[in-house]
Amino acid sequence: MIITIDGPAASGKSTAARLLARKLGASFLDTGAMYRAVTLAAMQAEVDMSDQDKLLGVMEKSEFQFSLRDGKMVVCINGIDVTEQIRQPQITANARYIASSPKAREKLVEMQRQFASGWQKIVTEGRDQGTVAFSDADIKFYLIADSLERARRRQAELRAKGGDQSLEQIQKAIEERDKSDENRTVGPLRPAEDAIVVDTTDLSIEEVVEKLLSCVKEKCLKKN
């Protein structure tokens, strides 16, 4: 069983996917961690982030390892654990170069499918999981939320880690990321035709997960 959860930044998809996977006894694939890992490797190699061939070269020369620990994805580059390091704001900001590179995205989709092939049940989240990576997924979700609410969520995350960005700065960055994701030529951010769209603006994360779980159970009953 493959369940995809797509949506814009801070729509709640990562947390929802991780919790849904736990409730279903499934594995969780955090594609954002993969993009950030490649971003970090490229930054460490000091290559031109806008050069597709250079990015691909970094990917081919680096050894990326993705595993699960307590339901969370653990990321290693060349044997070094970078799980916390890839969450730094500068990594997030530069991930757009990887996201807009057709060659890097193609390689990442391969990595995502390879990871998923090792598990019987998987919940995967990202921007193009239901449209590109797993277009034949059993169940597809697309989470949305108001940009101001998403900015509040991201600010709370950053503050918990000692960040002090203003709500206006965060909202502007989120809206710019949305525009970039929606307008790129490869794997643009959009719901799959058969995706179930869920607005999380006024829902707690527990309510979101229950809604998704209810849809999964309903779909499984119909299938059986």
Buried (B, 14 or more C-beta within 10 A) or exposed (E): BBBBBBBBBBBBBBBBBBBBBBEBEBBBBBBBBBBBBBBBBBBBEEBEBEBBEBBBBBBEEBEBEBEBEEEBBBBBBEEEEBBEBBBBEEBBEBBBBBBBBEEBBEBBBEBBBEBBEEBEBBBBBBBBBBBBBBBEBBBBBBBBBBBBBBBBBBBEBBEEEEBEBEEEEBBEBBBEBBEBBEEBEBBBBBBBEEBBEBEBEEBEEEEBBBBBBEBBEEBEEEEE
